[in-house]
Amino acid sequence: MAASYQFTINGQPADPVLYTSVASLEIEESMDMPGALQLTLPVVRSNDGDLAYVSDARFAPLANIAVVATAGTGGAAGAAGGAIGAAVSAVGSGGNGSTAQCIFDGYVLSHKLHLETGITKSTLVVWGQDATWLMNLTEKAKEWIDVTDAAVANSIFGDYGVTPSGDNMSDDSPSHTEDGHSLMQRASDIQFLRSLARRNGKVCRVACADKPGARVGYFAKPKLDGDPVVTFTLNDAQNWTVKTLDLDWDATRPTSVVARQALFTDQDADGVSADGGESGLPLLGPRALADFTGKPMTVMLAAPVDNGGELKLRAQSLLRESDWFVRCEGESDVERLGVVLRAGMVVAINGLGALHSGNYLVWRVRHQIGSESHNMKFELVRNAVGAAPSGGAGGLAAVVGAL
């Protein structure tokens, strides 16, 4: 078996008995949701009459649990190891050539105990959330003045011992001053940062690379350039790397924004505008949604801003959110793929025809880990499709052109 995993509990390696006791282990990593862990353990009566694991200090409230998964060093994993760090901006995967990936580093938040007569077939489910939970313990009312959104994010990350990503300051907002709109926080730190990230068109999350404790805070747009970490192959009878793929596209998303706003700091009655159809993200294929449909869909945006630069940022964030009109769900395993998938990686798919072959962003991964297997169910997104057929655009474009 090419895949393996290691537990770290409260900073210490788990004992071998725990590995043999685990009934199931599931971990989910996502670009827009906190990472989560679900660990199922058997419950038996111990020598002193207590129930095993139920009162175990290792699984007490807010106990720290981390899981590091490892792929084999041959095949795709060996080729991809050094490219992971360069290809993933919003993840924190290591770029040192190691295939070890810390896919979860968080805290125990709940237990679910199931008991049957005689304790036979009884189980304990331990559920945890990633380190952003520590940023959710206190709701605050705070005014931020003379700072940008990224500076706020870096300051908050630092309060929790989380290292801010070097990409956070890119595409930053203007500074919030008392002359216009200061920045008001009325939420927990992570709730506040996620709301700021959404209006900036960025991803906000905390993740580790190859080892627990080395946490990096991301307040950055997804990085879509660079080579894919791995290529998925479905149709090769001998060397396939994914078991199933399901794809869909959605043509009902906005592709253009009309943005107008009067300013407190400017007496011009016309205010400022930020009309456009560019999200500021590179395309993962030749045709964006507007090119694919042949007819743009336009929405209006009004937002309280202090200058045109901030309005443009809001317009871009709206389009970034609607950009992912192609989605792909599938399943693979570490032994076949040779890579531990992480949210934020760019991967490639071949053999799906001109429309759907190409690069995708890994949006979500659910790891199902056993003693002899490491299965991965994934969700990929794409902001483009392949080149148009030589006969023309067809579809809506052809209908509109005929009217």
C-alpha positions in Angstrom: 0.0 0.0 0.0 1.5 3.4 -1.1 -0.5 5.6 1.2 -0.2 6.1 5.0 -1.2 8.6 7.6 0.0 9.7 11.1 -2.0 11.2 14.0 -0.6 13.9 16.3 -2.6 14.5 19.4 -1.9 17.5 21.6 1.5 17.7 19.9 2.5 14.1 20.5 2.5 11.2 18.1 -0.4 8.7 18.7 0.4 5.3 20.1 0.1 2.3 17.8 -3.0 1.0 19.6 -5.0 3.9 18.4 -4.3 3.2 14.7 -5.5 -0.4 15.1 -8.6 0.8 16.9 -9.8 3.4 14.3 -13.0 2.2 12.6 -13.1 5.1 10.2 -11.5 8.4 9.5 -12.9 11.1 7.3 -11.5 14.6 6.7 -12.9 17.3 4.5 -10.9 20.3 3.2 -12.6 23.1 1.3 -12.0 26.5 -0.1 -15.1 28.1 1.4 -15.8 26.0 4.5 -13.8 25.1 7.6 -11.9 21.9 7.5 -13.5 19.1 9.4 -12.6 15.7 10.9 -14.8 12.8 11.9 -13.1 9.9 13.7 -15.1 6.7 14.6 -13.7 4.5 17.4 -15.1 1.3 18.9 -16.4 1.5 22.5 -15.6 -1.3 24.8 -15.6 -1.8 28.6 -12.1 -1.2 30.0 -10.5 -3.2 32.9 -11.6 -0.5 35.4 -15.2 -0.6 34.2 -15.1 2.6 32.2 -15.9 3.0 28.5 -12.8 3.2 26.3 -12.1 6.5 24.7 -15.3 8.2 26.0 -13.4 10.0 28.9 -10.0 9.9 27.2 -8.1 13.2 27.7 -6.8 12.9 24.1 -10.3 13.5 22.8 -11.4 16.1 25.4 -13.0 19.4 24.3 -10.6 21.5 22.3 -7.9 18.8 22.3 -5.6 19.3 19.3 -5.7 16.6 16.6 -3.6 16.7 13.4 -3.4 14.2 10.5 -0.6 14.0 8.1 -1.2 11.9 5.0 1.6 10.6 2.7 1.6 9.4 -0.9 4.2 7.1 -2.4 7.3 8.7 -3.8 7.1 7.1 -7.2 5.0 7.9 -10.3 2.9 11.0 -10.2 3.7 11.9 -6.6 7.4 12.1 -7.2 6.9 14.4 -10.2 4.4 16.6 -8.4 6.0 17.0 -5.0 8.2 20.0 -5.9 5.4 21.7 -7.9 2.8 21.6 -5.1 3.9 24.8 -3.3 4.1 26.8 -6.6 0.8 25.6 -7.8 -1.2 26.2 -4.6 -1.6 29.7 -3.3 -4.6 29.3 -1.0 -3.7 26.0 0.6 -0.2 26.0 2.2 1.1 22.7 0.7 4.8 22.2 1.0 7.0 22.8 -2.0 10.1 21.1 -0.7 9.5 17.9 -2.7 8.0 16.0 0.3 4.8 14.2 -0.4 3.6 14.5 3.2 0.5 16.7 3.6 -1.0 17.9 6.8 -4.6 17.6 5.7 -6.1 18.5 9.1 -4.9 20.5 12.1 -7.7 21.4 14.5 -9.6 20.8 17.6 -12.2 18.4 19.1 -15.6 20.1 19.3 -18.1 17.3 19.8 -18.7 13.6 20.6 -21.5 11.3 19.5 -21.8 8.1 21.6 -23.8 5.2 20.3 -24.4 2.3 22.8 -26.0 -1.1 22.3 -26.8 -3.9 24.8 -23.7 -5.3 26.3 -21.7 -2.5 24.7 -21.4 -4.7 21.5 -21.1 -2.7 18.4 -21.0 0.5 20.4 -19.1 3.5 18.8 -17.8 6.9 19.6 -17.7 9.5 16.8 -15.3 12.4 17.5 -15.9 15.5 15.4 -13.5 18.4 15.0 -12.9 21.6 13.1 -9.7 23.2 11.9 -7.8 25.9 13.7 -10.1 28.7 12.5 -12.4 27.6 15.4 -10.0 29.5 17.8 -10.9 32.6 15.9 -14.6 32.0 16.5 -14.7 32.0 20.3 -15.4 35.7 20.9 -17.7 38.1 19.0 -16.3 41.6 18.9 -17.3 45.1 18.2 -14.3 47.0 16.9 -13.6 49.9 14.5 -10.6 49.6 12.1 -9.2 52.9 10.9 -6.5 53.7 8.3 -5.9 50.0 7.3 -6.6 47.9 4.3 -8.6 44.7 4.3 -5.5 42.6 3.9 -3.7 44.5 6.7 -6.6 43.7 9.0 -6.5 40.0 8.0 -2.7 39.8 8.7 -3.1 41.5 12.0 -5.9 39.1 13.1 -3.9 36.0 11.9 -1.0 37.2 13.9 -3.1 37.4 17.1 -3.5 33.6 16.9 0.1 32.8 16.0 -0.9 32.1 12.4 1.7 33.2 9.8 0.1 35.4 7.1 0.6 34.3 3.5 2.8 36.5 1.4 0.1 36.6 -1.2 -2.4 38.3 1.1 -1.4 41.9 0.2 -1.9 41.4 -3.5 -5.1 43.0 -5.0 -5.7 44.7 -1.7 -8.5 47.2 -0.9 -7.9 50.9 -0.4 -7.3 52.1 3.2 -10.4 52.7 5.3 -10.3 56.2 6.7 -12.4 58.4 9.0 -13.0 60.8 6.1 -15.1 58.1 4.3 -16.1 54.7 5.7 -14.1 53.2 8.6 -14.2 49.5 8.9 -16.6 48.1 11.5 -16.3 44.6 12.9 -19.4 43.2 14.6 -18.6 39.5 14.6 -16.0 36.9 15.6 -12.6 37.3 13.9 -13.1 34.5 11.4 -16.6 35.5 10.6 -15.4 39.1 10.0 -12.5 38.0 7.8 -14.7 35.7 5.7 -17.1 38.5 5.0 -14.2 40.8 4.0 -12.8 38.0 1.8 -16.1 37.6 0.0 -16.3 41.3 -0.9 -12.6 41.2 -2.0 -13.1 38.1 -4.2 -10.6 36.2 -2.0 -10.4 33.0 -0.1 -10.0 33.1 3.7 -8.7 30.0 5.4 -6.0 28.6 7.7 -4.1 25.5 6.5 -0.8 23.7 7.1 1.7 22.3 4.6 3.6 19.2 5.5 3.6 19.3 9.3 1.1 20.2 12.1 1.4 23.5 13.9 3.0 25.4 11.0 -0.2 27.2 10.2 -0.6 29.8 7.4 -3.4 32.2 7.1 -4.7 32.9 3.6 -6.6 36.0 2.6 -5.8 35.7 -1.1 -7.3 35.0 -4.5 -6.9 31.5 -5.8 -3.8 31.0 -7.8 -4.7 29.6 -11.2 -1.5 30.0 -13.2 1.3 27.5 -13.2 1.4 23.9 -14.2 -1.1 21.4 -12.8 0.1 19.3 -9.9 -1.3 16.1 -11.4 -3.3 14.9 -14.4 -6.5 12.9 -14.0 -6.9 10.0 -16.5 -10.3 8.2 -16.8 -10.2 6.3 -20.0 -6.8 4.5 -20.0 -7.7 0.9 -19.2 -4.3 0.2 -17.6 -3.2 3.5 -16.1 -6.5 5.2 -15.1 -6.2 7.5 -12.0 -9.8 8.4 -11.3 -12.8 6.1 -10.8 -15.7 8.3 -11.8 -16.3 11.9 -13.0 -19.6 13.8 -13.2 -19.6 17.2 -14.9 -22.1 20.0 -15.2 -22.1 23.6 -16.4 -24.5 26.5 -15.5 -25.2 29.3 -18.0 -27.3 31.4 -15.6 -24.5 33.2 -13.9 -23.6 36.9 -14.3 -20.8 37.7 -16.7 -20.9 41.5 -16.6 -21.5 44.2 -13.9 -22.9 47.7 -14.0 -21.5 49.4 -10.9 -22.3 53.0 -10.0 -22.0 54.8 -6.7 -22.0 58.4 -5.4 -19.2 59.2 -2.9 -19.1 61.0 0.4 -15.7 62.4 -0.5 -16.6 63.7 -4.0 -19.3 66.2 -4.9 -19.6 64.9 -8.5 -23.3 64.0 -8.9 -22.4 61.2 -11.3 -20.2 59.5 -8.7 -17.9 56.7 -9.9 -18.4 53.7 -12.1 -16.8 50.3 -12.4 -18.6 48.6 -15.3 -17.0 45.6 -16.8 -16.8 41.9 -17.3 -13.4 41.0 -16.0 -13.0 39.1 -12.7 -9.2 39.5 -12.5 -8.6 35.8 -12.5 -6.8 33.9 -15.3 -9.0 31.6 -17.3 -8.5 27.8 -17.0 -9.5 27.3 -20.6 -10.0 29.2 -23.9 -13.6 30.4 -23.4 -15.2 32.2 -20.4 -18.9 32.0 -19.8 -19.8 35.0 -22.0 -17.9 33.5 -24.9 -19.5 30.1 -24.3 -23.1 31.3 -24.3 -22.5 34.1 -26.8 -24.7 36.4 -24.8 -23.5 38.3 -21.6 -25.7 38.4 -18.5 -25.5 41.7 -16.7 -26.3 42.6 -13.1 -26.3 45.9 -11.3 -24.1 46.6 -8.2 -24.4 49.4 -5.7 -22.1 49.4 -2.7 -21.0 52.0 -0.1 -17.4 52.8 -1.2 -15.0 55.7 -0.9 -13.4 55.6 -4.3 -13.5 54.0 -7.7 -10.8 51.5 -6.9 -12.9 50.0 -4.1 -16.0 49.8 -6.3 -14.0 48.0 -9.0 -12.8 45.5 -6.4 -16.4 44.8 -5.3 -17.5 44.3 -9.0 -14.6 41.9 -9.6 -15.5 39.9 -6.4 -19.1 39.5 -7.7 -17.8 38.1 -11.0 -15.2 35.8 -9.2 -18.0 34.3 -7.2 -20.0 33.6 -10.4 -17.0 32.6 -12.4 -17.1 28.9 -11.5 -19.8 27.8 -13.9 -18.2 24.4 -14.6 -18.1 21.8 -11.8 -16.7 18.3 -11.7 -17.2 15.7 -9.0 -15.2 12.5 -8.9 -13.4 9.9 -6.9 -9.8 8.5 -6.8 -7.4 7.1 -4.3 -3.9 8.0 -3.3 -2.3 4.8 -4.5 -3.7 5.2 -8.0 -3.3 9.0 -8.2 0.1 9.2 -6.4 -0.8 12.6 -4.9 -2.7 13.6 -1.8 -5.2 16.1 -3.1 -5.6 19.5 -1.4 -8.1 22.2 -1.8 -6.6 25.0 -3.9 -4.5 22.8 -6.2 -4.7 23.1 -9.9 -5.1 19.8 -11.6 -5.6 18.7 -15.2 -8.1 16.2 -16.8 -7.5 14.6 -20.2 -9.6 12.4 -22.4 -12.9 14.3 -21.9 -13.1 15.9 -25.3 -12.5 19.5 -26.4 -15.1 21.1 -24.2 -14.1 19.6 -20.8 -10.5 18.6 -21.0 -8.0 21.0 -19.4 -7.1 22.5 -16.0 -9.4 22.7 -13.0 -9.2 24.1 -9.5 -9.7 21.7 -6.6 -12.5 23.2 -4.5 -13.2 20.5 -2.0 -11.7 17.1 -1.0 -13.2 14.5 1.3 -10.6 12.0 2.5 -11.8 8.6 3.6 -8.8 6.9 5.2 -8.5 3.3 6.4 -5.7 1.0 7.4 -5.3 -0.2 3.8 -6.8 2.6 1.7 -7.0 6.4 1.3 -10.0 7.3 -0.9 -10.6 10.9 -2.1 -13.9 12.3 -3.2 -13.3 15.7 -4.8 -15.1 18.6 -6.3 -13.3 20.6 -9.0 -14.4 24.0 -10.5 -13.5 25.8 -13.7 -14.1 29.3 -15.1 -13.8 28.3 -18.7 -14.4 25.6 -21.3 -12.5 24.4 -24.3 -12.4 26.0 -27.7 -15.5 26.4 -29.8 -16.2 23.8 -32.5 -15.2 24.7 -36.0 -18.8 25.0 -37.1 -19.5 28.0 -34.9 -20.8 28.8 -31.4 -24.2 27.2 -31.8 -26.6 27.2 -28.9 -27.9 30.5 -27.6 -25.4 32.5 -29.7 -26.9 31.0 -32.9 -30.5 31.6 -31.7 -29.7 35.2 -30.7 -27.9 35.9 -34.0 -31.0 34.7 -35.9 -33.4 37.1 -34.2 
